[in-house]
Amino acid sequence: MKIVKIRKSSSPFTVVNVKYCDTFLSKLIGLMFSRKLKHDCGLVLVENNETRINTSIHMMFMNYDLTVLWLDKQMVIIDKVLARKWVPIYIPKKPAQYVLELHHSKFSGYSIGDKLILINGD
């Protein structure tokens, strides 16, 4: 699984290292069963196109809460939620192509309408 960096296109330019999940298995497993998430790490789930159903998430088997950001194909945040562990489903309000899962403390650092930039780790 490759690691990429994501940052906001505007100040402050906080960089987060995320696992890039674009396969069925990597998206299925996600962060389930992990013990903790570092403050500067996360995970991005990638779909082939914008959809509400395929970008919905569950928090079953999670040991901690997450900041979840839904992004459209231009990498603009279209929805966000502080996802609580063991909640069965979260569905974005609009179709999304990317789901960014971050440490719960990152919630206030992002707003709907913020544009993010994905920087390849290669």
GUTI-374418 format. One record per atom (N, C-alpha, C): x, y, z. Coordinates in steps of 0.05 Angstrom, whole numbers, padded with zeros to 5 digits, always signed. Atoms other than C-alpha are relative to their C-alpha. Layout:
# residues N
XYZ ...
# end
This chain:
# residues 122
+00017-00023+00000 +00000+00000+00000 +00018+00025+00000 -00018-00023+00001 +00030+00067-00019 -00009+00022+00019 +00004-00022-00018 +00036+00127+00026 +00002+00026-00016 -00001-00026+00013 +00020+00197+00000 -00003+00021+00021 +00004-00023-00019 +00017+00266+00032 -00023+00016-00010 +00022-00018+00007 -00044+00310+00034 +00003+00025+00017 +00000-00025-00015 -00046+00383+00052 -00021+00018-00012 +00019-00020+00009 -00093+00442+00046 +00014+00017-00021 -00012-00017+00020 -00082+00487-00014 +00004+00028+00010 -00004-00026-00012 -00086+00548+00031 +00011-00003+00029 -00012+00000-00026 -00053+00566+00097 -00021-00007+00022 -00026+00013-00005 -00041+00532+00145 +00004-00025-00016 -00006+00022+00017 -00006+00480+00104 +00008-00026+00015 -00005+00025-00016 -00010+00421+00153 +00001-00023-00019 -00004+00023+00017 +00016+00359+00118 -00007-00025+00016 +00008+00025-00013 -00014+00291+00135 +00009-00023-00019 -00008+00024+00015 +00015+00224+00113 -00023-00020+00001 +00023+00018+00001 -00040+00178+00090 +00005-00025-00017 -00001+00025+00016 -00046+00107+00064 -00020+00004-00022 +00016-00003+00023 -00074+00109-00006 -00014-00027-00006 +00015+00025+00003 -00129+00056-00011 -00018+00002-00024 +00017+00000+00025 -00156+00044-00081 -00007-00029-00009 +00009+00027+00007 -00166-00032-00080 -00023-00008+00019 +00023+00009-00016 -00227-00068-00054 +00009-00008+00028 -00009+00010-00026 -00188-00103+00002 +00010+00023+00018 -00011-00022-00017 -00151-00040+00026 -00022+00018+00010 +00023-00016-00009 -00217-00001+00028 -00017-00015+00020 +00016+00016-00018 -00253-00058+00063 +00012+00000+00028 -00014+00002-00026 -00201-00064+00119 +00003+00028+00012 -00003-00028-00010 -00186+00011+00125 +00016+00001+00026 -00013-00003-00026 -00168+00027+00197 -00012-00019+00021 +00012+00019-00019 -00210-00029+00228 +00021-00015+00015 -00016+00016-00018 -00178-00064+00286 +00027+00013+00008 -00024-00014-00008 -00120-00014+00291 -00003+00011+00028 +00001-00009-00028 -00103+00007+00362 -00002+00030+00003 +00000-00029-00002 -00090+00081+00350 +00009+00011-00026 -00008-00014+00024 -00077+00132+00297 +00017+00024+00008 -00017-00023-00006 -00019+00181+00299 -00012+00026-00009 +00011-00026+00007 -00036+00255+00296 +00005+00009-00028 -00007-00009+00027 -00002+00265+00229 -00004-00021-00021 +00005+00022+00019 -00027+00202+00195 -00030-00004-00005 +00028+00005+00006 -00091+00178+00163 -00002-00019-00023 +00006+00019+00021 -00121+00141+00105 -00018+00014-00020 +00018-00011+00020 -00153+00161+00039 -00011-00023-00016 +00014+00020+00016 -00205+00116+00006 -00007+00012-00027 +00003-00012+00027 -00208+00127-00069 -00020-00016-00016 +00020+00012+00018 -00267+00112-00115 +00006+00009-00028 -00005-00007+00028 -00267+00114-00191 -00017+00024-00009 +00017-00023+00007 -00323+00166-00193 -00014+00009+00025 +00014-00011-00023 -00366+00208-00147 -00026-00016+00006 +00023+00016-00008 -00418+00169-00108 -00005+00004+00030 +00006-00001-00029 -00454+00172-00041 +00002-00027+00013 +00001+00027-00012 -00463+00098-00030 +00028-00012+00003 -00027+00012-00001 -00392+00075-00046 +00019+00015+00018 -00017-00015-00018 -00362+00130-00003 -00012+00001+00028 +00011+00002-00027 -00406+00115+00057 +00020-00018+00016 -00019+00015-00017 -00366+00087+00116 -00015-00011+00025 +00010+00009-00025 -00379+00048+00179 +00023+00002+00020 -00021-00002-00021 -00342+00052+00246 +00000-00025+00018 +00000+00025-00014 -00353-00020+00267 +00029-00010+00004 -00027+00010-00007 -00292-00052+00301 +00021+00021+00002 -00019-00022-00004 -00260+00016+00310 +00004+00005+00030 -00008-00005-00028 -00223+00032+00375 +00001+00029+00007 -00002-00028-00004 -00225+00107+00367 -00017+00015-00020 +00015-00017+00018 -00263+00165+00335 +00018+00011-00022 -00015-00011+00023 -00242+00196+00269 -00012+00026-00010 +00009-00022+00017 -00247+00261+00231 -00003-00012-00028 +00005+00010+00027 -00278+00241+00164 -00007+00023-00018 +00005-00021+00020 -00275+00287+00104 -00007-00014-00026 +00007+00010+00027 -00311+00272+00038 +00008+00021-00020 -00011-00018+00021 -00279+00303-00024 -00012-00007-00027 +00009+00005+00027 -00305+00312-00094 +00024-00006-00019 -00022+00007+00019 -00264+00296-00157 +00021+00022-00002 -00020-00021+00000 -00230+00364-00152 +00015+00002+00027 -00013+00000-00027 -00207+00347-00080 -00010+00023+00017 +00012-00020-00017 -00254+00398-00049 -00018-00014+00020 +00016+00013-00021 -00285+00380+00018 -00030+00008-00004 +00028-00005+00004 -00360+00372+00008 -00017-00008+00024 +00014+00007-00025 -00378+00342+00076 +00021-00009+00020 -00018+00010-00021 -00346+00325+00142 -00016-00008+00024 +00013+00009-00024 -00363+00290+00207 +00021-00010+00019 -00016+00012-00021 -00332+00271+00273 -00013-00028+00004 +00012+00027+00000 -00345+00196+00265 +00007-00014+00027 -00003+00014-00026 -00355+00159+00331 +00003-00030-00004 -00005+00029+00002 -00330+00088+00341 -00026-00015+00004 +00022+00019-00001 -00380+00032+00331 -00026+00010-00011 +00024-00009+00013 -00431+00074+00293 -00002-00015-00027 +00002+00018+00023 -00459+00030+00237 +00004+00014-00028 -00004-00012+00027 -00459+00081+00179 +00000+00030+00001 -00001-00029+00006 -00441+00151+00156 -00001+00002-00030 +00004-00004+00029 -00464+00174+00087 +00004+00029-00005 -00004-00029+00007 -00439+00239+00055 -00026+00012-00011 +00024-00014+00010 -00492+00291+00039 +00000+00003-00030 -00003-00002+00029 -00466+00296-00033 +00018-00022-00010 -00018+00020+00011 -00431+00248-00079 +00029+00008+00003 -00029-00005-00005 -00356+00242-00064 +00016-00021-00016 -00019+00019+00013 -00296+00209-00097 +00021-00009+00019 -00021+00007-00019 -00249+00209-00038 -00012+00002+00028 +00007-00001-00028 -00258+00195+00036 +00026+00001+00015 -00025-00004-00015 -00203+00222+00081 -00006-00005+00030 +00003+00006-00028 -00199+00192+00151 +00025+00009+00015 -00022-00012-00015 -00156+00230+00201 -00005-00002+00030 +00002+00000-00029 -00142+00234+00275 -00023+00018+00009 +00023-00016-00008 -00203+00260+00312 +00006+00029+00007 -00008-00027-00008 -00165+00322+00336 +00002+00019-00024 -00003-00016+00025 -00160+00347+00263 -00027+00013-00009 +00026-00008+00010 -00235+00362+00257 -00002+00030-00005 +00003-00029+00003 -00232+00437+00268 +00019+00013-00020 -00020-00010+00018 -00173+00445+00221 -00009+00000-00029 +00010+00002+00027 -00215+00432+00159 -00029+00010-00002 +00027-00011+00004 -00278+00465+00131 -00011-00009-00027 +00012+00005+00026 -00327+00448+00076 +00007+00022-00019 -00009-00020+00020 -00302+00483+00013 +00031+00002-00002 -00029+00001+00002 -00228+00474+00030 +00009-00018-00022 -00012+00017+00021 -00187+00447-00028 +00025-00013+00011 -00024+00015-00009 -00135+00394-00013 +00017-00008-00023 -00019+00008+00021 -00074+00374-00052 +00013-00027+00009 -00012+00026-00005 -00049+00302-00057 +00028+00000-00013 -00028+00000+00009 +00027+00296-00063 +00009-00029+00001 -00009+00027+00003 +00053+00230-00088 +00025-00005+00017 -00023+00006-00017 +00102+00197-00040 +00023-00013-00015 -00021+00013+00016 +00144+00168-00097 +00024+00018-00004 
# end
